[in-house]
Amino acid sequence: AVVVSGAAPLYSTAVFVMPQVEIVVALGAETGGTQEPLLLRWCDQSDFTDWTPTATNQAGSYTLPTGSLLVGGLAVGPGAWIWTDQAAWLMNYLSFPLVFGFNNVAPGAGLVAQRAAGAVGNLLMWLGNQFYQASTGGGVTPVECPVWDFYNANVDLTQAAQIHCAVNTAFNEMAWHFPLKTSSPLWNALNPMGYVKYNYVESLTLGGPVWDYGLSSQYQRSAWAGISPVGQAIGAD
């Protein structure tokens, strides 16, 4: 790995790629030596070494007008979703010269941690002060979660950065793994994680939310990818 030239942000809260337009986006990005918690910066199309806006390229920046900090972002469909601690935004690609448009589609539906959102096809779900669901076109709705008490009573929000969404398309599931607080009767040094899990196919066919929950006693995973080189989901610690 080498340092990217071309005035790339020296540090940021999160970075994600929009493969459909070949642009890298930095959230909570640095500019002029100062990190700005609500600043987005992105590189020129197809050139991750060029971050300086000009009249002939698509590099640019935008500061969200509300919220305290940018938490995470995820490319979904033709655009991307970005989250502050307080709201969900749609980031739509408009092409040159405007590049991106921004729309606050869900005030109050922020993201709890950088990796707490997941997508399957047109379905997007994330965890904030409750679970939320949306399609690529917007239309955010809260998701009924009958296992919320298990999560809420046991999660250690001082380690919220460890919370992550685990998409497993082989079983039509999206799970959220989270650290147990040490005061929880379920916590021990060999069993520090719990999960809540949603079956998005059965929830549709059965006409109601299908969830389960448990302890990650057989796997203390702190990172997850929904697909691996062999096609299946893969987790790591």
Salt bridges, closest charged atoms under 4 A:
GLU173 OE2 - LYS197 NZ 3.24
ASP212 OD2 - LYS197 NZ 2.95
